Amino acid sequence: MTKAYVIGASLAGLLAASALAGRFDQVVVLDRDKLPDRAAPRRGVPPKATAVS
């Protein structure tokens, strides 16, 4: 059984997990926050508080 790990459940991390799903038997997504059982807003840095602004 092949297994892939993705660190971070951001949009990029979930996209990476989706891309890996076709090549691995199991894909594990690790994130520092507890992920909700169903779709829900996640806390994070507000867009205006980033260094890019």
HELIX and SHEET records of a PDB file:
HELIX    1   1 LEU A   11  LEU A   20  1                                  10    
HELIX    2   2 PRO A   47  ALA A   49  5                                   3    
SHEET    1   A 2 LYS A   3  ILE A   7  0                                        
SHEET    2   A 2 GLN A  26  LEU A  30  1                                        
END                                                                             
